[in-house]
């Protein structure tokens, strides 16, 4: 009787223990708390990665501006899921309302004052998918003597080459557009800009601004701004390319090239004023019968030989 009684107690304890465990395991509050912890952990990773990417750009700007010590990283995260200021592809519904066709997920930073009591107008944007810095603007600092413009341009080119290595490969295809602005009692600010005026989207859509790189530097050699939307336009996800392809009516063309590695097609054409020799980027996915594309685009893509040279 003693053993049976003991086994009964052990069995009862096990049953109760299993029951308690199941209640705990299936408790929706526990799952919610775990999801919150995971979300917080993911947010901290995003903050750390994007902050490090921005810090690299700021460090290079400081070095080339002549600041080798004592520099303070004066940015903090303001929004983990914001929008880029100079990037967007929109289908306009009417004169004021538009639908964004390509998603964008930017980590937005703001520049802190020293001491951090109020905030300046500076800020930065980092693509949370690629950790590429899309924009960096900070309060200009004045020190040293004014420098000649050609030296400022050299400094800017060195900066862009270091923070965006693709620049040297594509520069010959871009339009260079330098400019400057000045105000009474303040040093002149110079802006060096390179734009891709050949990149196009469907005539049914509008871009906020064609792909461009711009660096702002004051006459004393301090780099205070950097904008770069190239990687946003030239590295669309497959989902984004399919969405864009759905609006395309293929223009008159006899010039296209397939990049099998990236799975894209460049279609060159001379329509869509005011710029000539423009190109559309379409997804090349014969395995899906060009899912998402318009019938016009599908008809064109289905007849392309898959053995074309890469561009």
Buried (B, 14 or more C-beta within 10 A) or exposed (E): EEEEEEEEEEEEEEEEEEEEEEEEEEEEEEEEEEEEEEEEEEBEEBBEBBBEBBEBBBBBBBBBBBBEEEBEEBBEBBEBEBBBBBBBBBBEEEEEEBEEBBEBEBBBBBBBEEEEEEEBEBBBBBBBBEBBBBBBBBEBBEEEEEBEBEEBBEBBBEBBBBBBEBBEEBBEEBEEEBEBEEEEEEBBBBBBBBBBBBBBBBEEBBBBEBBBBBBBBBBBBBBBBBBBBBBBBBEBEBEBBBBBBBBBEBBEBEEBBBBEEBBBBBBBBEEBEEEEEBBBBBBBBEEEEBEBBBEBBBEBBEEBEEEBEEE
